[in-house]
Amino acid sequence: MSQSKCVFLDRDGVLNAELGDYIQNIEDLIIPEGVPEALKALKKAGYLLIVITNQAGIDKGLYGPDLVYAIHEQMQNASDGALDDLYFCPYHPDFSGKSLSRKPDSLLIEKAIAKYGIDAAQSWMIGDRARDMEAGKKVGVSTIHILAENEALAGDYAAENLLAASSIILA
């Protein structure tokens, strides 16, 4: 059985604009220019596209899982259904204790690798935080850090946005 190649994607700051706080209403969702095109290009190149996101706002009582699914649905609509799956961690260590599903731990990525038969050597993690890079490195995928100004590089590569990151992968 041949193994799949995959791009694991953090959500906030990668697929949607980082607002500095939690998105608590679907109306606050901003999908940056270039995101749908990047997702479609990666899909066309044969990559599985799997979202891996910490959603501690659930544990904090700010919103429920329904909002996470509604945001995912909006992203699917914007990208012609390019995303293959969504994994999210609803926990926060200050509220429910430590969870292996919360990045920088890699349990959610490991679950996706097992479910889809993913080859880590052909796969990538794109995120905007050092914890995303750490989770990707734990499972042996290449990492691309969407860097904010004056931020230290924690990934194998740096990019200014998802479109630039997709160009690195497709090069």
Secondary structure by P-SEA (a helix, b strand, c coil): cbbbbbbbbbcccccccccccccccccccccccaaaaaaaaaaaabbbbbbbbbccccccccccaaaaaaaaaaaaaaacccccbbbbbcccccccccccccccccaaaaaaaaaccccccccccccccaaaaaaaaaabbbbbbbcccccccccccccccaaaaaaaaac
